[in-house]
Amino acid sequence: MANVPDFDEIKSTVRNRQTGARNTGGPNPTPLRIADLAGDLGDKRILILRNHGLMTVGKTVGEAFVWMYRIETACRIQIDALAGGSELQPISETTQCKSIEQGRRMYGPGGFIEAGKEWPALLRQLERVDGTSYRQ
């Protein structure tokens, strides 16, 4: 998603300040590679590991999960759009900027859907379906 035009506003809301990208350098992380990952992540919450996958961090497990859900949704939309076979039209720079700013206001500290606030509701939903065995 890094260096890929925005075709949807969902991607724009989690992009920019929250998202970085890097080449992974292969398996078996060493202390130096872990430091490189931390440096690439910086103050972001999402790191796209090219040819590998996604990594998210947060102040809590719930916040990290929610960031993962959001970036995975954005990736899924991108893949579905590309699978259609038609030429896609990137959204305008103005729309991208508005979406990025909206994402900062929504997901940032004090935002009405601040990252991680969904976690308690997701746990309640899990407990309704599967009980509380996940706690052991």
KEMIRO-442400 format. One record per atom (N, C-alpha, C, CB): chain; x, y, z. Coordinates in pm, whole numbers, plus 32768, in hexadecimal, padded with zeros to 4 digits. Atoms other than C-alpha are relative to their C-alpha. Glycine has a CB too. Layout:
+----+------+------+------+
! ch !    X !    Y !    Z !
+----+------+------+------+
!  A !    X !    Y !    Z !
...
+----+------+------+------+
//
This chain:
+----+------+------+------+
! ch !    X !    Y !    Z !
+----+------+------+------+
!  A ! 8052 ! 7F89 ! 8000 !
!  A ! 8000 ! 8000 ! 8000 !
!  A ! 8056 ! 807C ! 8000 !
!  A ! 7FA3 ! 8000 ! 8077 !
!  A ! 7FA6 ! 7F8E ! 8007 !
!  A ! 8128 ! 80E3 ! 802E !
!  A ! 8027 ! 8010 ! 7F6D !
!  A ! 807F ! 7FEC ! 805C !
!  A ! 7FDF ! 7FE0 ! 808A !
!  A ! 8173 ! 818C ! 7EE2 !
!  A ! 7F9B ! 7FC9 ! 7F9C !
!  A ! 8088 ! 7FCD ! 7FE0 !
!  A ! 806B ! 802D ! 8058 !
!  A ! 802B ! 8108 ! 7E52 !
!  A ! 7F94 ! 806C ! 8006 !
!  A ! 7FC7 ! 7F70 ! 802A !
!  A ! 8065 ! 7F97 ! 7FFD !
!  A ! 7F28 ! 8209 ! 7DE7 !
!  A ! 7F87 ! 7FD9 ! 8054 !
!  A ! 7FD3 ! 8022 ! 7F73 !
!  A ! 8079 ! 8019 ! 7FB2 !
!  A ! 7DF8 ! 822C ! 7EC6 !
!  A ! 7F89 ! 7FF8 ! 7FA1 !
!  A ! 7FEA ! 806F ! 806A !
!  A ! 8079 ! 8013 ! 804E !
!  A ! 7CC2 ! 819F ! 7E21 !
!  A ! 7F85 ! 8004 ! 8058 !
!  A ! 8006 ! 7F7E ! 7FB4 !
!  A ! 8071 ! 7FFD ! 7FA4 !
!  A ! 7BE9 ! 81AD ! 7F59 !
!  A ! 8023 ! 8056 ! 8078 !
!  A ! 7FD8 ! 7F71 ! 802D !
!  A ! 7FEC ! 7FA6 ! 7F90 !
!  A ! 7BB8 ! 8293 ! 807E !
!  A ! 8027 ! 7FB7 ! 8080 !
!  A ! 7F83 ! 8051 ! 8018 !
!  A ! 7FDC ! 804E ! 7F8A !
!  A ! 7BE0 ! 817C ! 8180 !
!  A ! 8098 ! 7FFC ! 800E !
!  A ! 7FC6 ! 7F70 ! 7FF8 !
!  A ! 7F6E ! 8005 ! 7FFC !
!  A ! 7D4F ! 8156 ! 8125 !
!  A ! 8038 ! 8087 ! 802A !
!  A ! 8039 ! 7FD6 ! 7F78 !
!  A ! 7FCD ! 7F7B ! 7FDF !
!  A ! 7D81 ! 82CC ! 813B !
!  A ! 7FF3 ! 8020 ! 8095 !
!  A ! 7FB7 ! 8069 ! 7FAF !
!  A ! 8013 ! 7FDE ! 7F73 !
!  A ! 7CF9 ! 82DB ! 829E !
!  A ! 806A ! 7FC1 ! 805A !
!  A ! 7F76 ! 7FD5 ! 802F !
!  A ! 7F99 ! 803E ! 7FAD !
!  A ! 7E08 ! 81ED ! 8321 !
!  A ! 808D ! 8017 ! 7FC9 !
!  A ! 7FE6 ! 7F6B ! 800B !
!  A ! 7F82 ! 7FEA ! 8043 !
!  A ! 7F1E ! 8262 ! 823C !
!  A ! 804A ! 8077 ! 803C !
!  A ! 7FE9 ! 8017 ! 7F6B !
!  A ! 7FAF ! 7F8B ! 7FE2 !
!  A ! 802C ! 8369 ! 8262 !
!  A ! 803B ! 7FF5 ! 808B !
!  A ! 7FAC ! 807F ! 7FF5 !
!  A ! 7FC0 ! 7FFA ! 7F7D !
!  A ! 807A ! 83B0 ! 83CF !
!  A ! 7FFD ! 7F7A ! 8047 !
!  A ! 7FBD ! 8069 ! 8056 !
!  A ! 800C ! 807D ! 7FB7 !
!  A ! 8006 ! 825A ! 8445 !
!  A ! 8047 ! 7F8B ! 7FBD !
!  A ! 7F70 ! 7FDE ! 8010 !
!  A ! 7FD1 ! 8074 ! 804B !
!  A ! 80A7 ! 817E ! 8338 !
!  A ! 808C ! 8017 ! 7FC7 !
!  A ! 7FA0 ! 7FE0 ! 7F90 !
!  A ! 7F7C ! 8002 ! 803D !
!  A ! 820B ! 812D ! 82D0 !
!  A ! 8012 ! 7F7D ! 7FB6 !
!  A ! 8070 ! 8013 ! 806A !
!  A ! 7FE6 ! 807B ! 804A !
!  A ! 82A6 ! 8021 ! 81F1 !
!  A ! 8097 ! 7FE4 ! 8002 !
!  A ! 7FCC ! 800A ! 7F6E !
!  A ! 7F73 ! 8026 ! 8006 !
!  A ! 83EE ! 7F5F ! 81E2 !
!  A ! 800B ! 7F77 ! 7FC0 !
!  A ! 8041 ! 8001 ! 808D !
!  A ! 7FDE ! 8086 ! 802C !
!  A ! 8494 ! 7E33 ! 8143 !
!  A ! 802A ! 7FB4 ! 807D !
!  A ! 8072 ! 8000 ! 7F93 !
!  A ! 7FEB ! 8047 ! 7F82 !
!  A ! 84A8 ! 7D23 ! 824B !
!  A ! 808D ! 7FCE ! 8015 !
!  A ! 7FA3 ! 7F8E ! 8008 !
!  A ! 7F7A ! 8034 ! 7FED !
!  A ! 8603 ! 7C96 ! 820B !
!  A ! 8005 ! 7F6D ! 8024 !
!  A ! 8045 ! 804E ! 8068 !
!  A ! 8000 ! 8090 ! 7FE9 !
!  A ! 859A ! 7B2D ! 823E !
!  A ! 7FD9 ! 7FD7 ! 808D !
!  A ! 8085 ! 7FCA ! 7FE2 !
!  A ! 802A ! 8034 ! 7F7D !
!  A ! 8549 ! 7A4B ! 8365 !
!  A ! 806C ! 8012 ! 806A !
!  A ! 7FDB ! 7F6D ! 7FF5 !
!  A ! 7FA1 ! 7FFF ! 7F90 !
!  A ! 85F7 ! 7A2C ! 84B6 !
!  A ! 802C ! 808D ! 8026 !
!  A ! 8079 ! 7FAD ! 7FDD !
!  A ! 7FDC ! 7F77 ! 7FDA !
!  A ! 85F1 ! 7B8B ! 8545 !
!  A ! 8077 ! 8003 ! 8060 !
!  A ! 7F88 ! 8046 ! 8040 !
!  A ! 7F8D ! 7FEA ! 7FA9 !
!  A ! 8736 ! 7BFD ! 85E0 !
!  A ! 7FE6 ! 8081 ! 804D !
!  A ! 8086 ! 8009 ! 7FAE !
!  A ! 8013 ! 7F81 ! 7FB7 !
!  A ! 8753 ! 7D15 ! 86E1 !
!  A ! 800E ! 807A ! 7FA5 !
!  A ! 8065 ! 800A ! 8073 !
!  A ! 7FED ! 7F90 ! 805C !
!  A ! 87D0 ! 7DFA ! 85CA !
!  A ! 7F85 ! 8012 ! 7FA8 !
!  A ! 807D ! 7FEC ! 7FAA !
!  A ! 8077 ! 7FF7 ! 8055 !
!  A ! 86A7 ! 7DA7 ! 84E9 !
!  A ! 7F87 ! 802D ! 8050 !
!  A ! 7FE2 ! 7F7B ! 7FBD !
!  A ! 806E ! 7FD1 ! 7FAB !
!  A ! 85B7 ! 7DD8 ! 860B !
!  A ! 800C ! 8096 ! 8015 !
!  A ! 8001 ! 7FB5 ! 8088 !
!  A ! 7FEB ! 7F70 ! 7FF1 !
!  A ! 8652 ! 7F2F ! 8646 !
!  A ! 7FDB ! 8049 ! 7F7F !
!  A ! 8093 ! 801E ! 8025 !
!  A ! 8026 ! 7FC4 ! 8080 !
!  A ! 8628 ! 7F79 ! 84D1 !
!  A ! 7F68 ! 800A ! 7FF3 !
!  A ! 803A ! 7FAE ! 7F8B !
!  A ! 8092 ! 7FFF ! 8005 !
!  A ! 84B8 ! 7F18 ! 84E5 !
!  A ! 7FC9 ! 806F ! 8059 !
!  A ! 7FC6 ! 7F78 ! 802B !
!  A ! 802E ! 7F99 ! 7FA4 !
!  A ! 8487 ! 7FF8 ! 8613 !
!  A ! 801B ! 808A ! 7FC7 !
!  A ! 8044 ! 7FF1 ! 808A !
!  A ! 7FE0 ! 7F7F ! 803F !
!  A ! 8535 ! 8114 ! 855B !
!  A ! 7FA3 ! 8021 ! 7F8E !
!  A ! 808E ! 8001 ! 7FCF !
!  A ! 805D ! 7FEA ! 806F !
!  A ! 845C ! 80E6 ! 8428 !
!  A ! 7F73 ! 801F ! 8032 !
!  A ! 7FFC ! 7F86 ! 7FA4 !
!  A ! 8084 ! 7FE8 ! 7FC8 !
!  A ! 8325 ! 80DD ! 84FE !
!  A ! 7FF7 ! 808C ! 8039 !
!  A ! 7FE0 ! 7F98 ! 806D !
!  A ! 7FFF ! 7F79 ! 7FC7 !
!  A ! 8385 ! 821B ! 85B7 !
!  A ! 7F85 ! 8017 ! 8057 !
!  A ! 8005 ! 806A ! 7F91 !
!  A ! 8079 ! 7FE2 ! 7FB3 !
!  A ! 8248 ! 82BB ! 863F !
!  A ! 7F81 ! 7FCF ! 7FBB !
!  A ! 7FF5 ! 8096 ! 8018 !
!  A ! 8074 ! 8035 ! 8049 !
!  A ! 8167 ! 8201 ! 854A !
!  A ! 7FC5 ! 7F89 ! 8049 !
!  A ! 8029 ! 7FD7 ! 7F71 !
!  A ! 8046 ! 8070 ! 7FC3 !
!  A ! 8072 ! 80F1 ! 85A7 !
!  A ! 7FFD ! 7F85 ! 7FA5 !
!  A ! 7F73 ! 8028 ! 8024 !
!  A ! 800B ! 806B ! 8063 !
!  A ! 807D ! 801F ! 8467 !
!  A ! 8081 ! 7FFC ! 7FAF !
!  A ! 7F85 ! 8016 ! 7FA3 !
!  A ! 7F8B ! 8011 ! 8056 !
!  A ! 81A7 ! 7F91 ! 83AC !
!  A ! 7FDE ! 7F93 ! 7F9A !
!  A ! 807F ! 7FDB ! 8053 !
!  A ! 8015 ! 8060 ! 806A !
!  A ! 817E ! 7EE5 ! 825C !
!  A ! 8088 ! 7FC1 ! 7FE3 !
!  A ! 7FC2 ! 8043 ! 7F7F !
!  A ! 7F85 ! 8049 ! 8018 !
!  A ! 828C ! 7DDC ! 823D !
!  A ! 7FF6 ! 7FC4 ! 7F74 !
!  A ! 8019 ! 7F91 ! 806D !
!  A ! 800E ! 8027 ! 808C !
!  A ! 82B5 ! 7DB9 ! 80C6 !
!  A ! 801F ! 7F6B ! 7FED !
!  A ! 805D ! 8054 ! 7FA7 !
!  A ! 7FF4 ! 808F ! 801D !
!  A ! 828D ! 7C54 ! 8047 !
!  A ! 7FFA ! 7FAA ! 807E !
!  A ! 8081 ! 7FE5 ! 7FB6 !
!  A ! 8007 ! 804C ! 7F84 !
!  A ! 8245 ! 7BE5 ! 81AB !
!  A ! 7F78 ! 800E ! 8043 !
!  A ! 806D ! 802C ! 805F !
!  A ! 807F ! 7FEF ! 7FBA !
!  A ! 8115 ! 7C7D ! 8254 !
!  A ! 7FF8 ! 8087 ! 8044 !
!  A ! 7FEB ! 7F92 ! 8065 !
!  A ! 801B ! 7F84 ! 7FB9 !
!  A ! 80A0 ! 7D85 ! 8344 !
!  A ! 8029 ! 7FF3 ! 8091 !
!  A ! 7F6B ! 8025 ! 7FF7 !
!  A ! 7FE2 ! 7FFB ! 7F72 !
!  A ! 810E ! 7DEB ! 84A0 !
!  A ! 7FBE ! 807D ! 8038 !
!  A ! 809A ! 8000 ! 801B !
!  A ! 803C ! 7F8D ! 7FBF !
!  A ! 804C ! 7ECB ! 858B !
!  A ! 8029 ! 8002 ! 8092 !
!  A ! 7F66 ! 7FFD ! 7FF3 !
!  A ! 7FE3 ! 7FEE ! 7F72 !
!  A ! 8094 ! 7F56 ! 86E3 !
!  A ! 7F99 ! 8060 ! 8039 !
!  A ! 8091 ! 8036 ! 8016 !
!  A ! 805B ! 7FA5 ! 7FBD !
!  A ! 7FC5 ! 800D ! 87E2 !
!  A ! 8022 ! 8006 ! 8094 !
!  A ! 7F6E ! 7FD7 ! 7FEC !
!  A ! 7FEC ! 7FF4 ! 7F70 !
!  A ! 7FBB ! 8078 ! 894B !
!  A ! 7FC9 ! 7F85 ! 8048 !
!  A ! 7FBD ! 807F ! 8036 !
!  A ! 803D ! 8079 ! 7FC8 !
!  A ! 7EE8 ! 7F3F ! 898C !
!  A ! 7FF4 ! 7F9A ! 7F8F !
!  A ! 7F74 ! 801F ! 8041 !
!  A ! 801C ! 8068 ! 8063 !
!  A ! 7EA6 ! 7DF4 ! 88DE !
!  A ! 7F87 ! 8029 ! 7FAD !
!  A ! 7FE8 ! 7F76 ! 8046 !
!  A ! 8078 ! 7FD6 ! 8046 !
!  A ! 7D50 ! 7E7E ! 8887 !
!  A ! 801C ! 8068 ! 7F95 !
!  A ! 7F9C ! 8036 ! 8061 !
!  A ! 7FE0 ! 7F99 ! 8062 !
!  A ! 7DDF ! 7FAF ! 87DA !
!  A ! 804D ! 7FC4 ! 7F8B !
!  A ! 8052 ! 8072 ! 8042 !
!  A ! 7FB4 ! 8040 ! 806C !
!  A ! 7ED9 ! 7EDC ! 8714 !
!  A ! 7FA4 ! 7FAD ! 7FA8 !
!  A ! 8070 ! 7FA7 ! 803A !
!  A ! 805F ! 8050 ! 804D !
!  A ! 7DBE ! 7DF2 ! 86AD !
!  A ! 7FAD ! 8059 ! 7FA4 !
!  A ! 7FA4 ! 7FB0 ! 805F !
!  A ! 8055 ! 7FA8 ! 804F !
!  A ! 7CE5 ! 7F11 ! 8635 !
!  A ! 804D ! 803C ! 7F8A !
!  A ! 7FC6 ! 8070 ! 8058 !
!  A ! 7FAE ! 7FCE ! 8070 !
!  A ! 7E02 ! 7FA4 ! 8566 !
!  A ! 8011 ! 7F92 ! 7F97 !
!  A ! 808B ! 8031 ! 8032 !
!  A ! 7FF2 ! 806F ! 805D !
!  A ! 7E36 ! 7E4A ! 84CC !
!  A ! 7F7F ! 7FED ! 7FB0 !
!  A ! 8025 ! 7F7D ! 804B !
!  A ! 8080 ! 800F ! 8044 !
!  A ! 7CC3 ! 7E2E ! 847C !
!  A ! 7FEF ! 806D ! 7F96 !
!  A ! 7F8C ! 8006 ! 8066 !
!  A ! 8013 ! 7F90 ! 805F !
!  A ! 7CC4 ! 7F84 ! 83D5 !
!  A ! 805B ! 7FF3 ! 7F87 !
!  A ! 801A ! 8086 ! 8046 !
!  A ! 7FA5 ! 8008 ! 8073 !
!  A ! 7DF9 ! 7F4D ! 82FF !
!  A ! 7FDF ! 7F84 ! 7FAC !
!  A ! 8094 ! 7FFB ! 802F !
!  A ! 8027 ! 8077 ! 804B !
!  A ! 7D88 ! 7DED ! 82A1 !
!  A ! 7F86 ! 801C ! 7FA9 !
!  A ! 7FE4 ! 7F8B ! 8060 !
!  A ! 8077 ! 7FD9 ! 804D !
!  A ! 7C38 ! 7E7A ! 8232 !
!  A ! 8028 ! 8054 ! 7F88 !
!  A ! 7F9C ! 804D ! 8058 !
!  A ! 7FD2 ! 7FAB ! 806E !
!  A ! 7CE8 ! 7F82 ! 8161 !
!  A ! 8048 ! 7FAC ! 7F96 !
!  A ! 805E ! 806E ! 8034 !
!  A ! 7FBC ! 8058 ! 805F !
!  A ! 7DC7 ! 7E75 ! 80C2 !
!  A ! 7F9C ! 7FAC ! 7FB1 !
!  A ! 8063 ! 7FA4 ! 8049 !
!  A ! 8066 ! 8054 ! 8042 !
!  A ! 7C99 ! 7D99 ! 8078 !
!  A ! 7FB7 ! 8051 ! 7F95 !
!  A ! 7F9C ! 7FC8 ! 8068 !
!  A ! 8045 ! 7FAB ! 8062 !
!  A ! 7BE8 ! 7EBA ! 7FCA !
!  A ! 805B ! 8016 ! 7F87 !
!  A ! 7FD8 ! 8088 ! 803F !
!  A ! 7F9F ! 7FE9 ! 806D !
!  A ! 7D23 ! 7F00 ! 7EFD !
!  A ! 800A ! 7F83 ! 7FA7 !
!  A ! 808C ! 8026 ! 8039 !
!  A ! 7FF4 ! 807D ! 804D !
!  A ! 7D47 ! 7D92 ! 7E94 !
!  A ! 7F80 ! 7FE4 ! 7FB2 !
!  A ! 8020 ! 7F8A ! 805F !
!  A ! 807F ! 8016 ! 8046 !
!  A ! 7BD5 ! 7D71 ! 7E40 !
!  A ! 7FF1 ! 805E ! 7F8A !
!  A ! 7F8B ! 8012 ! 8060 !
!  A ! 800B ! 7F9E ! 806D !
!  A ! 7BE1 ! 7EAD ! 7D70 !
!  A ! 805D ! 7FD9 ! 7F8C !
!  A ! 8021 ! 808F ! 8033 !
!  A ! 7FA1 ! 8026 ! 8068 !
!  A ! 7D17 ! 7E39 ! 7CB3 !
!  A ! 7FD6 ! 7F7F ! 7FBA !
!  A ! 808B ! 7FF0 ! 803D !
!  A ! 802A ! 807F ! 803B !
!  A ! 7C7F ! 7CDF ! 7C7A !
!  A ! 7F92 ! 8010 ! 7F98 !
!  A ! 7FD1 ! 7FA3 ! 806D !
!  A ! 806C ! 7FE9 ! 8060 !
!  A ! 7B64 ! 7D78 ! 7BB4 !
!  A ! 802F ! 8009 ! 7F71 !
!  A ! 7FB6 ! 807C ! 8023 !
!  A ! 7FC8 ! 7FFE ! 8086 !
!  A ! 7C4B ! 7D9D ! 7A8B !
!  A ! 7FF2 ! 8083 ! 7FB5 !
!  A ! 7FC2 ! 7F97 ! 7FB1 !
!  A ! 8010 ! 7F7F ! 8042 !
!  A ! 7BDF ! 7EFD ! 7A31 !
!  A ! 806A ! 8062 ! 8032 !
!  A ! 7F72 ! 8039 ! 8018 !
!  A ! 7FA3 ! 7F99 ! 7FD5 !
!  A ! 7CC0 ! 802A ! 7A3D !
!  A ! 7FBE ! 8051 ! 8070 !
!  A ! 802A ! 805D ! 7F8A !
!  A ! 8037 ! 7FB7 ! 7F8E !
!  A ! 7C8E ! 80D3 ! 7B8C !
!  A ! 8027 ! 8092 ! 7FF8 !
!  A ! 8031 ! 7FC3 ! 8084 !
!  A ! 7FE7 ! 7F71 ! 7FFE !
!  A ! 7C77 ! 8247 ! 7BB9 !
!  A ! 8026 ! 802A ! 808E !
!  A ! 7F85 ! 804F ! 7FCE !
!  A ! 7FDB ! 7FD3 ! 7F79 !
!  A ! 7D3D ! 82CC ! 7CE2 !
!  A ! 7FA5 ! 8071 ! 802D !
!  A ! 8094 ! 802E ! 8003 !
!  A ! 804F ! 7F90 ! 7FCD !
!  A ! 7C79 ! 83B1 ! 7DC5 !
!  A ! 8057 ! 807E ! 7FFB !
!  A ! 7FCD ! 7FE4 ! 8092 !
!  A ! 7FB7 ! 7F82 ! 8012 !
!  A ! 7CD9 ! 851D ! 7DA9 !
!  A ! 8058 ! 801F ! 8078 !
!  A ! 7F9E ! 8074 ! 7FE9 !
!  A ! 7FA7 ! 7FD5 ! 7F95 !
!  A ! 7DEE ! 85B8 ! 7E77 !
!  A ! 7FB1 ! 8046 ! 806E !
!  A ! 806D ! 805E ! 7FCA !
!  A ! 8054 ! 7FBB ! 7F9E !
!  A ! 7CE7 ! 8692 ! 7F21 !
!  A ! 7FB5 ! 7F9B ! 8057 !
!  A ! 7F9D ! 805E ! 7FB9 !
!  A ! 8049 ! 8067 ! 7FB5 !
!  A ! 7C18 ! 8561 ! 7F84 !
!  A ! 8060 ! 7FB2 ! 8059 !
!  A ! 7FB6 ! 7FA1 ! 7FA1 !
!  A ! 7F9D ! 8047 ! 7FAE !
!  A ! 7D52 ! 84AC ! 7FFC !
!  A ! 8022 ! 8052 ! 807D !
!  A ! 807F ! 7FE4 ! 7FAF !
!  A ! 7FDC ! 7FAA ! 7F8E !
!  A ! 7DB4 ! 85D4 ! 80D9 !
!  A ! 7F8E ! 8009 ! 8065 !
!  A ! 8026 ! 808D ! 7FCE !
!  A ! 8074 ! 7FFA ! 7FA5 !
!  A ! 7C52 ! 85F3 ! 8166 !
!  A ! 7FF1 ! 7F7D ! 804C !
!  A ! 7F80 ! 801F ! 7FB1 !
!  A ! 800E ! 8083 ! 7FC0 !
!  A ! 7C47 ! 847C ! 81AE !
!  A ! 806C ! 7FE9 ! 8068 !
!  A ! 8004 ! 7F91 ! 7F97 !
!  A ! 7F91 ! 800D ! 7FA0 !
!  A ! 7D9C ! 8480 ! 8257 !
!  A ! 7FE2 ! 8052 ! 807C !
!  A ! 8086 ! 802C ! 7FC1 !
!  A ! 8020 ! 7FAB ! 7F8D !
!  A ! 7D33 ! 85A2 ! 8333 !
!  A ! 7F8A ! 7FC9 ! 804F !
!  A ! 7FE2 ! 808F ! 7FD1 !
!  A ! 8073 ! 803C ! 7FBC !
!  A ! 7BE7 ! 84FC ! 8380 !
!  A ! 802D ! 7F89 ! 8053 !
!  A ! 7F94 ! 7FD5 ! 7F9A !
!  A ! 7FCB ! 8071 ! 7FB6 !
!  A ! 7CA4 ! 83C1 ! 83E5 !
!  A ! 8048 ! 802B ! 807E !
!  A ! 805D ! 7FB0 ! 7FA9 !
!  A ! 7FBA ! 7FCC ! 7F89 !
!  A ! 7D7E ! 848B ! 84D3 !
!  A ! 7F9D ! 802C ! 806A !
!  A ! 805B ! 8075 ! 7FDA !
!  A ! 8064 ! 7FD1 ! 7F9F !
!  A ! 7C4E ! 8529 ! 8573 !
!  A ! 7FB0 ! 7F8C ! 803B !
!  A ! 7FA0 ! 8063 ! 7FBF !
!  A ! 8051 ! 8070 ! 7FD0 !
!  A ! 7B8A ! 83E2 ! 858B !
!  A ! 8051 ! 7FA2 ! 8058 !
!  A ! 7FC7 ! 7FB3 ! 7F8A !
!  A ! 7FB5 ! 806A ! 7FBF !
!  A ! 7C9D ! 82F1 ! 85F5 !
!  A ! 8066 ! 8032 ! 8065 !
!  A ! 8045 ! 7FAE ! 7F99 !
!  A ! 7F9A ! 7FC9 ! 7FA7 !
!  A ! 7D88 ! 83D9 ! 86B1 !
!  A ! 7FCF ! 8012 ! 808E !
!  A ! 8031 ! 8083 ! 7FCB !
!  A ! 8026 ! 7FEA ! 7F74 !
!  A ! 7D8B ! 842A ! 8823 !
!  A ! 7F89 ! 805F ! 800B !
!  A ! 8078 ! 8037 ! 8050 !
!  A ! 8078 ! 7FAF ! 7FED !
!  A ! 7C36 ! 84AD ! 8888 !
!  A ! 7F9D ! 7FF8 ! 7F8D !
!  A ! 8026 ! 808C ! 8014 !
!  A ! 805B ! 800E ! 8071 !
!  A ! 7B9D ! 844E ! 8738 !
!  A ! 7F86 ! 7FAD ! 8026 !
!  A ! 8047 ! 7FC0 ! 7F8B !
!  A ! 807C ! 8043 ! 7FD9 !
!  A ! 7A3D ! 83C8 ! 8738 !
!  A ! 8009 ! 7F69 ! 7FEF !
!  A ! 7F8C ! 8036 ! 7FB0 !
!  A ! 7FE6 ! 8090 ! 8003 !
!  A ! 7ABF ! 826E ! 86D6 !
!  A ! 8096 ! 7FE9 ! 8014 !
!  A ! 7FCF ! 7FC0 ! 7F78 !
!  A ! 7F73 ! 800D ! 7FDE !
!  A ! 7C15 ! 8288 ! 8775 !
!  A ! 8027 ! 7F6D ! 7FFF !
!  A ! 801D ! 803F ! 808A !
!  A ! 7FD3 ! 808B ! 800E !
!  A ! 7CDC ! 814E ! 8729 !
!  A ! 7FFF ! 7FB9 ! 8086 !
!  A ! 808C ! 7FFB ! 7FC3 !
!  A ! 8004 ! 8052 ! 7F88 !
!  A ! 7C9C ! 8040 ! 8829 !
!  A ! 7F7B ! 8005 ! 804A !
!  A ! 806B ! 802A ! 805C !
!  A ! 807F ! 7FF5 ! 7FB9 !
!  A ! 7B47 ! 80B6 ! 88A2 !
!  A ! 7F9F ! 7F90 ! 7FDB !
!  A ! 7FBF ! 8085 ! 7FE5 !
!  A ! 8058 ! 806B ! 802C !
!  A ! 7AA3 ! 7F9F ! 87DC !
!  A ! 801D ! 7F7D ! 8049 !
!  A ! 800E ! 7FEB ! 7F6A !
!  A ! 7FD3 ! 807F ! 7FC6 !
!  A ! 7B64 ! 7E91 ! 8897 !
!  A ! 7FA1 ! 7FC7 ! 8068 !
!  A ! 8087 ! 8013 ! 803F !
!  A ! 805D ! 803A ! 7F9E !
!  A ! 7A7B ! 7E6A ! 89C4 !
!  A ! 7F80 ! 7FCA ! 7FBF !
!  A ! 7FDB ! 8069 ! 8068 !
!  A ! 8078 ! 8030 ! 8045 !
!  A ! 7951 ! 7E49 ! 88DA !
!  A ! 801C ! 7F7F ! 7FB4 !
!  A ! 7FCA ! 806C ! 7F9F !
!  A ! 7FDB ! 807B ! 8048 !
!  A ! 7A07 ! 7D44 ! 880A !
!  A ! 800E ! 7F8A ! 8061 !
!  A ! 8083 ! 8014 ! 7FB2 !
!  A ! 7FF6 ! 806B ! 7F9C !
!  A ! 7A57 ! 7C7C ! 8944 !
!  A ! 7F77 ! 7FD4 ! 8030 !
!  A ! 8054 ! 802E ! 8077 !
!  A ! 8088 ! 8024 ! 7FD8 !
!  A ! 78EA ! 7C8A ! 89B1 !
!  A ! 7FBD ! 7FAB ! 7F94 !
!  A ! 7FAB ! 807E ! 801C !
!  A ! 8038 ! 804D ! 806F !
!  A ! 7884 ! 7C0D ! 8859 !
!  A ! 803A ! 7F72 ! 7FFF !
!  A ! 801A ! 8046 ! 7F79 !
!  A ! 7FBF ! 8082 ! 7FFB !
!  A ! 7981 ! 7AF1 ! 886F !
!  A ! 7FC5 ! 7FAB ! 8071 !
!  A ! 8097 ! 8010 ! 8013 !
!  A ! 8036 ! 804A ! 7F8D !
!  A ! 78FE ! 7A8F ! 89C7 !
!  A ! 7F71 ! 7FD2 ! 7FE9 !
!  A ! 8006 ! 8056 ! 807D !
!  A ! 8089 ! 802B ! 801F !
!  A ! 7796 ! 7A85 ! 8949 !
!  A ! 8001 ! 7F85 ! 7FA6 !
!  A ! 7FB2 ! 8073 ! 7FBC !
!  A ! 7FFA ! 806F ! 8061 !
!  A ! 77FD ! 7994 ! 8835 !
!  A ! 8047 ! 7F86 ! 803B !
!  A ! 8047 ! 802D ! 7F80 !
!  A ! 7FAA ! 8070 ! 7FD6 !
!  A ! 790F ! 78C0 ! 88D7 !
!  A ! 8018 ! 7FF6 ! 8096 !
!  A ! 8082 ! 800B ! 7FBD !
!  A ! 7FE7 ! 8003 ! 7F70 !
!  A ! 7903 ! 7907 ! 8A4C !
!  A ! 8085 ! 8042 ! 8022 !
!  A ! 7FFF ! 7F70 ! 8032 !
!  A ! 7F88 ! 7FBC ! 7FCF !
!  A ! 7A34 ! 796B ! 8B13 !
!  A ! 807B ! 7FA7 ! 8002 !
!  A ! 7FE7 ! 8035 ! 808A !
!  A ! 7F8F ! 805D ! 7FFB !
!  A ! 7B1E ! 7846 ! 8AD2 !
!  A ! 8082 ! 803F ! 7FCD !
!  A ! 7FE0 ! 7F83 ! 7FAE !
!  A ! 7F88 ! 7FBE ! 8032 !
!  A ! 7C11 ! 792E ! 8A1C !
!  A ! 8053 ! 803D ! 8071 !
!  A ! 7FD9 ! 806C ! 7F9A !
!  A ! 7FB9 ! 7FC0 ! 7F8F !
!  A ! 7C6F ! 79C2 ! 8B70 !
!  A ! 8065 ! 7FA2 ! 8041 !
!  A ! 7F9C ! 8031 ! 8069 !
!  A ! 7FA4 ! 805D ! 7FBE !
!  A ! 7D21 ! 7884 ! 8BE4 !
!  A ! 8086 ! 7FFE ! 7FBD !
!  A ! 7FC7 ! 7F75 ! 8002 !
+----+------+------+------+
//
